[in-house]
Amino acid sequence: MLLRTFKSILFPATETIKESIPDQVRRLIREKRAQEAHALLLPLLGKAGQAPEVMALIGEVEYHLKHIAEAEDLFMKALREKPGLAMAHYGLSLTYYESGRYFDALAQAQYACNLSQRTARYLAQLGLCQIATKSYGPARDTLRQAVLLDPENVPALNNFAIALQVLGDTDDALRHIRRALELDPDYEPAQQNLALFAAPPDYSTHFDAEAGVIELHPHAHDRPPSYGLSSDDISRLESQFSAHPDDVDLASRLIQAHMNALRVEDARDILRIALAHHHEHVDLLVLKAKIASQLGQLRLARDIYERVVARSPDHVEALLGLGQVLRDLGKVNDAVAPTERAAALSDKPETLIQLAFTYSNACRYPECLATCDRVEAQAPSVAPFLLSSRAVSHAYLGNFDEAMKLVHQAQQHEATSAGFQVFLGMLQLQNEDYAAGWEGYRHRALLDAEHQRLLPYPHWQGEDPAGKTILILAEQGLGDQVMFTSCLPDLLALHPKRVLLEAHERVERTLARSFPEIQVFASGQKNFDWLPAGLEPDYYLPIADLPYYFRRNREAFPKHRGYLSADRERVAYWRERLGTGRPAIGFTWRGGLQRTRQAIRSLALDQLAPLLCDPHARFVNLQYGDVAEEISAFAGKQGLDILNFPEAMADLDEFAALICALDMVITVCNTTVHYAGALGKPCWVLTPHVPEWRYGLTSPSMPWYPSTRMFRQPMPGDWDAVLQQVQVALSAWLQCPRNEA
C-alpha cells in the first residue's frame, strides 16, 4: 500500500482518454466477446466506400468469429485499397496461420511489424509464427518485446513460455505459464502446457502449432537455473522497499525482479523512486540502460552505458550491455573493445558467449572459434547455440566442409534450425551451386526481414507471363538492385504484357533509360505511395527472386557487354573533362558498413599508394562518402594528383556517366563493382579470401559481369599479395597499346 502511495505522489494519474471504436473492438475481442464487437461495427457493415482500416477491423472480428474465408477476403480488399496497411497484413497472418500456412503467416507478421514495430499484438503474432517455423531464439526475443508492451497478453505469455521451454529455461517458462493462467484460468493451451511441465526434467520439447502447446520428447539436456521470483516474493520485496526507498540493493533486486517478470512499467516506477534518492548510482543507471534497451531505445541505452563505463571502467554488466547495444546499432567493430574488457574481468560462460558473438559479427573469426571452445569447455550444454557463430566463422575462413557439417548439425537442432537453410543457400551460391542455392535464398526473410514487403496479389512462381502484368519490387542495396536487373531481359523474352519495376530513387533514372520497355517507378523502398491508382497486376515478386528462375547454372549467365545505359551527353562531358593522354582509372578502397563486413572488405588508402603512384595513369576517386579530406591528405603526403569529383559521387546517374568515361576501374567489393560491371567497363575487383556469395570463390570473373577480373586474397587478410598481383597486372596493362583489361 505504501509503495502505491509513493507512486501516486510521484507519478499522478493522467486524465482518462475516451476509448476509440478500434480500441473498444479489440478489448471486446480480448475479452472473448467477438459477437459484441461485431454488433458495435454493424452500422459500418455493407457501407459503400469503406475505409481500408474499417475493412481490416471488420476482418479481425470475422476472424475471431471463425469466419476465416470472409476475414481473409476483407484483409485482401483493404490491402488493394491501401497497400502496406499493417493491420491488414497482421490479419492475413492470422488467417494463414489458421490454415496451416506457417511460413506465409510469418512473412505477413514480419511485414506488419516492420510497418508498426511497437505494436504488441503484431509482435505476439510474429513470435507465434516464429515458434511454428522453429525459430525459437528469435521467437523468445520477439515475445519478450510483446509481453513488455502488453503484460496481460495471455497468448503471448503462453507462447513466450513455449520458446523459453524449448530453449531450456524451464523455470522461467513455468512462471510465465502460471502468469497467463492467473490472467485467464480458462485458457486451454496454458492449462495443457502447465500439465506437461510435470514431465520428468530430462525431456526436450517440440511445439504443436495447431494446439498451441508443447509436446515433450525424451532427450537429456541441462537447464540453466531460473532467476525469477514468485509474485509473493515480489510483493514482499515491494513491502520492504516501501519502508526503505533509499536502499539501492533492495531497489535493484526489485527492479530486476519486475524486469524478469516483464513488468517494465513497474520496474520503471521503482527505478524512478530509487534515482530520486541516488541520482547517479551506477548500478541504477545500468538498470535504466537495460530497460531502455528492452524497449528498443538503443541510443539512449548506449549513452547511459557509456556514462557508466566512463565512471566505472570495470563494471562488467555495463561493458556487456554497451557491447550488445553497439552490436544492435550495427556498430559491430566498436562493440569488440567493451566486450573484450568484460570477458577479461569475468570469464563466465554467459560473458564468453557474448564475446564469441561479437567476434563473429566483427569478422574476427579465429578469435570467435577460440572463444567458442572456451565456452564449451565450461558449459557443454550451450554448444548447440554456438553453431551459428561456428558455421559463419568456418565459412568465412574458407573451411566449407566444416561449415556445411555445422549447418547440418544446426538443422537437426530444433532451437536453431530455421534460417540455416538460408545460410546454407548462400554457401551453395558462393560455390556456384545455383539451383540448390537459390532454393534456400528464397527464404532470406527468415534471416533479415528489413527489406521484405508484400502486396495482395499472387506471387509469381514462374507461370507463363504472356499477356500478364508483372510488378517487380525493389529489394536490398543499390548494387544488388543493379545486379538483379540483369535478369530483366530474360523475363521480357517471355512476352509479358507489361512489366513494372520499382527502383530506389537513386538508381531510377539509370534503370529507366536502360530498360525503356519497362515502366520504372522511383521509391524510397519503404511504402507504396508510388503505385498508380487502380493498378491491379496479375503477379508481383521481389527482384531478388528473379535469379531463381533465370540463373539456375553458370551457363545461364549471359556474356553481355553491359546492360546499363549512361546518359550519352554526360559521358561526353566527363570524357572532355578528363581529357586525353594517360589512361584514367577509377578506384575505391572501402566497402560496406560495419555490420556488412566492412572490416574484411576494405583497405587503408595508404595501402594503394604503390598503385596510385604509377606515373603512366591518372587516378580518379570513386569512393562514396565524404572523403575529400582523406584524399587531400593522402595525395599531399604522396605527392600525387588524385582527381576527385564530389558531384559525381552524390548522383548515381552522374556516377554511371563518369565510369563510362574512364578507361578502367579498380575497386574493392562495393556498389562500384556493380555499376562498372553492369556498364561493361573493365573492372578489377580486390576481393577478400572469402567474399560475399555474389563474387564466387575461384572464377576469374564474376558470373554477373563478364568485364570483371578478380584478384583474390590467397589467405584471409592478405591484401599485400593481392596488391602485388594488381601492380604487376597494371604495369602490363599500361604497356598494352589498346589497354585491354
N, C-alpha and C positions, 0 to 999 in steps of 0.2 A: 504493500500500500504506500509506504514511504517513497519507494522508487517511482511510483506513478505520480506522486506529488511533485517530486523533483522534475520529472519530465513535463508535467503540466505547467509548472512555473517557468522552466527554461524554454520550452517549446510549445507555446499556446496553440490550440487547435485553430485551423483556418476555417473560414466560413464554408459550409457545405454547398457544393455545387450541384445544381439540379441534374439528375441523371438523364442523358440523352436517350433517344429511342434505340440506337445501336447498343448502348450500354445496358439498357433495360432488357433488350432481346438476349444479349449474351449472358446476363445474370440469370434470366429465366432458363436458358439452356443449361447453364451450370447447375442450377437447382433442379434439373430434370423436369422442367415444366415447358417442354417444347410446344405443346398444344397452346398454352397461353401466349407464348412468343408468336406463334402462328396467328393467333387472334389479334394480337397487337399490330401485326403487319397487314391484316386483312384489308384495311382501307387502301393499301398500296397495290394489292394483287390485281393483275389484269389491266392496270392502267397503261395507256399508251405513252411512249416516250419516257419510260422509267430510267432513272439514272443508273449507270452501271453499278454504283455502290449499293443501290437498293436491290438490284437483281442478285448481287452476290450475297447480301444479307438474307434475302428470302431463300437463296440456295442453301445457306448454312442451316436455316431452320428445317428445310426439306430434308437435308442430310440427317439431322437428329431425329426426324420423324421416320427415318428409314426409307425415304423416297429417293433412293440413290440415283436412279436414272434422271429423275426430274431435277435433282440438285446439280448433277453434272451438266445438264443442258443449260441451266441458268448461269453457272460459272463460265461456261464457254461463251454464251451470249454476252455476258458482261465484259469478257476479255476482247471480244470482237469490237465492242463499243469503245473500250478503253484498254488497249494493250498495256501490260505492265501493272495492272491493278493487283496489289499484293493480296488483298483479302480474297480475290477470286482464285489466285494461284494456291493460296492456302486451302481453299475449298476443294480444288481439284486434287490436292494431296490427300485430303480426307477421303474422297470418293475412290481414288486409285488404290489407296491402302485397303479400303473396304473390299475391293475386288481382287486383292492379292497382287497388284502390280507395284511391288515394293520399290523397285528402282525408279519407276516413273513417279511414284509418290515422293520419293526422296528428292528428285530433281525439282518438283514443284515446290516442296517445302524449302529447299535451299534458296530458290529464287525469291520466294516470299520473304525470307529472312534477309536476303541481300537488299531487297527494296525497303524493308522496315525492320532493321536489325534488333531493336529493343522491344519487340512485341512478344510477351511471354507465351501466348498460345501458339504462335508460329514456331518459336524455339522448341516448345514442348512437342509439337508435331514432327519437327525435324529430328529431334532426339529419338522419338519412337521409330521413325523410318531408318535412322542410322542403326538402331538395335536390330531391326528386322533384316537389314543387309549386313549384319555382323561387323559394323564399325563401332565397337563397344567403347574404345577410348574416346573418339570424337563424341559419341553419344553421352558419355559421362560429363564431358565438358559443356556440351550444349544444354543438357538437362539441368546442370548446376546453375547455368545462367537463367534458365526458365524459372526455376524454383526461387532463385534470388529475387527475380522480378515479381513473382506471384507465389508466395509461400504457402498458399492454400489451394494450389492446383493439384488436386488429388491424382489424376492420371500421371502428371509429371513427376510427382513424388514416387509413385509406384514404379515408373519406368526408370527414374534415376536409381532407385534401389536395385533394379534388374541389372543396370550397367555396372553398378558397384559390385554386385554379387559375382557377375561373370568375370570381373577383373580381380576378384579375390578378396574384396573388402566386405566380408560377411557382416561384421558387427554394425558398421555404419549403414549397410543396406537394410538390416533388420530395424534399425532406428527409424529410417525413413518410411519403411512399410508401416510401422506402428503409427507414425505421424499421419500417414494417409488414412489409416483406419480411425484415428481419433477424429478426423475431419468428416469422414464418411464411413461409418461402420458397416454399411451395406455394399461397399464397393467390392465386387466379387473377385477381380484379379488380385487385389491386395490380400483378400482373405485366403485365396489359394496359395499365394506366394508365402504368406506367413506360415501356413501349414507346412510348406515344403522346406522352410528353414529348420524344421525339426529333424531333417535328414542328417545322417552321420557327417562329420566335418571333413571327411576325405572324399568329397564329391565335387566335381566340376559342373558346369552349367551349360544349358542351351536354351534359347528363347523360342517359345511357341508364339509366332506373330499373330496367329488368329485368336488365340485365347488371351494374349497379353500377360502370360505367366512364364515362369522359369520351369524348365524340365531339368532334373538332376541326373547326372550320369557318373558312374564310378571313375575316379581319376584323382589320385592323391596329389595335393599340392599345398604349399604353405600359404597361410593368410596373414597379412600384416595385422597388428593389433589395432583396435579402434581407439580413436582419441575423442570420441563423442561422449557427451554427458546426457543422462536422462533428464526429462522435464522436471522431475523432483529435485535433481541435483542443481539444475539451473535456477530453480525457484529459491533454493537455499542460498546459492551464491548471490542472487539478487537481494535477498534479505540482508545478508552480511554487507553487501556493497551500499545498501541504503543507510546503514549505520556508519559506514566508513568510506564515504565517497572520495576521499583523498588517498586511499590505499591503491597504489599503482599496480602491485602484484595482483590484488583482487580484481581490479578493473580489467587487467589484461586477460586473466583467466575467464572472466565473464564475457568479454568481447569475443575471445576465441571460441568459447562455447556457443555463443549465438552465431558466429560465422560458420562453425562446423554444422550447426543445425540449419544453416542457410536462412537465418532470420536477420537479414542485413540491416533492416531499419532499427531493430533492437540493438544490434551491435553499434550502429552509428550513434544512437542516443547515448549509450553508455560511454562511448568514446568522447562525445562532446562534453559530457559531465566531467570525465576524467581530465580532459585537456583544459577545462576551465580551472582546474587546480594545478595542473602541471603542463604548462603551455608547450614546452619544447622537450618533453621527455622522449628520449629516442625510441624506447620500446612502444610508446603510444603512437609515435609518428610512423613506426613500421606498420603497426596495425592499420593506421589511417591509409597508408600506401596500399596495403593488401586489399582493403575494402575498395579503394579507387580502382585497383587493377581488376578485381572481380566484377565491378560494374562497367568495365570497358573504358575507364578514364585513364588511358595508358600514359599520356603525357603528364598528367597530374601525379600519377604514381611514380613516374620516373623522377620528377622534380623533387618529390618528398624523399625518395630513396637517396638521391644524390646529396640532399641536405644532411641526411643521417650519416652517410659514408664520409662526408667531409668532416663531420664532428667525431665519428667513431669508426675509424678505418677498419677495425677488426670485427665489426658487427656482422656475423655470418648471415643472419636472416636478411639483413638489408642488402648485403652483397649479392646473395642469391636472388632476392626479389628484383634488384636492379638488373641483373643479367637476364632474368626471364622477361622483364618488361622491354628491355632493349631488343631481345630476340623477337618479341611480338610486334615491335615497331619496325622490324626489318633491319635493324642495326646489328646484324649478327657478328660482325667483326668487333664492334665496340663491346659486345657482351662478354668477350673472352676474358678480359682482364679482371672484372669483378668476380666472375665465376671461378677463375683460377685462384684468386685470392681466398674465396670462401673454401675451396677444396684444400688449400694449403693449411687453413685453420681447422678444418673439420673433414676427415676422410670417411664420414658415414656414407653408407650406400646411397641414400637419397641425395646427398650433395654430389657424389661422383656421377650419379645418373644425369643430373643437370649439366655437369661438366662434359659428359660424353655427348649429350645432345648439342651443346654449344659448339664443341669441336666439329661435329658433323656439319652443322649449319654454316660454320665459318670455313669450311673446306680444309680443315686440318685433320685429314683422315687417319694418318698413322697415330696421332695422339688420341683420336676417338677410339680406335681399336684397342690401344693400350689401356685406356680408361675403362672400356667395357670389360676387359679381362680383370681389372682390379675390382670392379663392381661384382662380377660373377663369382670371384674368389670369396668375397664376403657374403654374398646373398645369392646362391644359385637359383633360387625361385624366380628371380626377376629376369632371367635370361630371355624368355620369350618377348619381353617388352623392349629389349635392346636389339632385336633382329633387324628393325628398320635402320637404325644407325649403322649396324654392322654391314648390312647389304649395300647401303649407299656408299659407305667408305670403301668397301672392296670394289664396287663397280667403278668408282672414280679413280681408284688406284690401278685399274686395268685387270683386276682379278675376277674375270667374268664368271668363270666356273664356280668360284666360291660364292659370288653374289647370287647367281642363279640358285645354288643349293640353299642359301639362306632365304631367298624368296619363297621357294617351295616349302621350306620348313614353316615360314610365316603363314602361308596359305593353309597349313594344317592346324594352325593355332587360331581358334575362333576369335580370340580377342584382338587379333591384328591382321585378319585376312583381307577384309575389304580394302580396296585401294592398292593392294600389292599387285593386282592384275594390271593396273595402270603402269606401275613401276616396271613390271615385267615387260609390258608392251614397249616401253621406252628403251629398255635394254635390247629388245629384239629389233627395234628400229635402228638403234645405234649400230647393230651388227648386220644391218641391211636385210633382215628377215621381215620384209614389209607386210606380207599377207598376215602373218601372226601378230606383228607389232601393231598394225592399225586396229586390230580387234580389241586389244587392251586399251589403246589410246582413245578409243571412242568413249570410254568411261572416265575420262580425265577429270570430270567434275567431282568425282569421289575424292580426289586429292586437292583440288583447288576450284571452288565454285565461283570465284570472283568474277569471271567473265561470262558465266552461264546466264543466258536469257532465253525465255520461252515465249512462244506465240500459240494462239488457239487454232492452229492449222495442222494438217498432217505433216509429220516429219518425213522428208524424202528418204526413202530406203532403197533407192536405185531403180524405182519403177520407170517405165518408158515415159520420158518427159515430153514427147512430141505433142505439140498443141497445148502444153500446160504452162502456167506461170509459176516460176520458182523464185523465191526470195532467199537471199543468202545474207546471213548476219555476220557482222564483223566480230572478231574474237582475238584475244591475246594482244601482243605488242605490235608495233608498226611494222617491224621487219618480218614478223610471222605473217601478217596480212599480205604483204607484198609477195612472200614466198608461196602462200597458198593460192594466190590468184593465178599462178602458173597452171592450175587445173581448169581454169575457166574455159579455155579453148576446147578442152575435152567435153565439157558439159554442152557448150554451144554446138558441137558436132552432132549431138543427139537431137537437134532441132526443137528445142522448147519454143513455145510461142513467145515467151518473154522471160528475160532474166533480170531481176532487180538485185542490186548489190549495195548493202550498207558498207560504208568505209569511214574510218576515223577521219575527222575533218582535216587532219594534217596530210593525209595521203589521197584525199578525194579527187583533187584536180588532176593529179598524175594518173590515177586509175581511170578516171572518166575519159581522158584523152587516149589512154592505151587500149580501152575496150569500148569503142563507140557503139557496138551492138547492144551494150548493156546500159541500163539506166542506173546511175550511181547516186546514192544519197549520202550526204555528209552528216556525221553524227558525233556525239561525244561518247558513244558506247555505253550510255547509262539508261536511257529511256527510249521511248518510241514516238516522240513528238515529230520526228521526220517522216513518219509513214503517211502517204497520201490518204486523204479521207476516202472511205469506201473501198479501199483496196482489199481484195479477197484472193490471195494467192492460193494456188492448188497445193503447193508444198512450200516448206521452208527448211533450212538447215544451217547450222553454223559453218563458217567457211573451212574450219579445220577438219570437218568431216569429208570434204571432197576427196582427199587422197585415198581414203578407204575404198573408194570406187574406181579411182583412176591411176593409182600408183601402187599396184599390187606387187611389182617386182622391179628390179633395177632397169630392165629393158623398157618399162613403161614411162620412164622419164625422158621427155623429148630432148633432142640435141639442138636446142634453139640457139639463136644468136642474139637473144634479148627479146623480151615481150613488153617491157615498159617503153613508153614514148615520152621523151622530154620535149619541152617547148623549143622548137627549132630556132626561133628568134633569140631566146635566152641562151641557147647553146652557142649561137654565133657571137652573142655579146661576150660570153665568157672566153671563147677562143680568142677574140680580139684583145680582151683584157689580159689574158695570159701571154699573148704574143707568140712569136716563133723562136726557134733556136733549140735550146736544150729541152729534152722531154720534161713534161710537167707530171709529177707523181703525187697523188693524194695519199695521206697517211692518217692513221689513228693509233692510239696506244692504250685506250681504256674501254672496257666493255661492261655493260650491265650495272646493276646496283649491288649493294652488299648482300641482299637476300637472293640475288640471282647469280651467285658465284663470281662476283667481280674479282675476288682475290686471286683466282687462278686464270682469269681471262685477260688480265691487264698487266702492263709493264710500267715501269717508271720511264718518263720521257727521256731521261739521260741514257737509258739502255739503247735507244735508237740512234744515238749520236754517230756511231760508225757508219750507219746507212745514210743519215741525213747530211753527213759531211762530204759525200761524194760530189765533186765539182762538175760532173757531167750531166747533172739533172737539177731541176728546180722542184722544190717540195712544197706542197700545199696542205695546210691543216684542214682536216675533215672531222676533227674531234668535236662532238656535240658538247654543249655546255659553255660556261663562262671560263674559258681557258686563255684569254688574251694575256693576262699577266704571266701565267705559266710559260706560254710560248715566248713572250718577250724576254723573260729571264733566261730561259734556255738558249734562245738564239744569241743573246748578248754574251753569255758565257762561252758559247762555242764559236762565236764569230760568224754566225750563219744568217742568211736572209730567208726566213720562213714566210711564205705568203699566207695571209690569214684574211678570210672574208666572212665576218660575222653575219652579214645579211644573208648569205647562202646557208648558213647553219640554222638560222631562225625559220626558214621557209623550205619545206622539203621538196616542193616543186622546183624551187631555185637550186636546191641541193642536187636534184637529179640533173639539171642542166649543167651545173658545174662539173659533175662527174663525167658527163658525156664529153665535155671539153678537154678533159685530162687525157693523158696517154696511158696511164695505168694507176691502180690503187694498191696500196699495201696496208693491211689493216688487221687488227685483232678481231675476235668474234663479236660482232655487234651489228646494228642496223645497216651500217655502211656496206657490209658484205652483201646483204640482200639487195640494196639499191644497185650496187655495181654489177652484181651477177644478173639481176633482172634486166638491166640496161645492156647487157652483153659486153661490158667493159672488162678488159683483163684485170684480174683481181687476185693478188697473192694474200692468202689468209694464214696468219700466225695462230696456230691452234694449240691448246693445252694437250697434254698426253691423252687425256680422255675428255673430249669436248662434249657439248650437248648433242643429243641424238641427230640433230639436223645435219651435222658436219661429218657423220660417219667416223670410222676408225682408221681405215687403211687406204681408201681410194685416193688417187692423186688429185681428184677434183670433187666438189660437192655434186651429188646427183641432180640437185635442183638447178645448178648453174654451171654449164659446161665451161664458161670463161674463167672459172676459179682455178687456182693452183694451191694445193695445201702444203704448208710447211709445218710438220707436226713435231711436238716435243718427243724425243726418244724415251725420256723418263719424266715423271711428274716434276714440274717446276723448272725444267732445264730450258730456259729461254736462250741461254748462251749458244747452245747447239743450233737452235732454230735461227737465230740471227746470223750465225756464221754461214749457214746454208743460204739464207736470203742474200747476204752480202756477195757471196760467190755468184749466185744466180743473177743478181742485179748487175754486177760488173759485166757478165756475159751478155745480158740483155741490152745494156747500154752500148755495147760494141756491135750489136747486130744492126745492119743497115735499116731494116724495116721495124726494128724494135718489136719483134714478135714475142709475146709472153708465153 
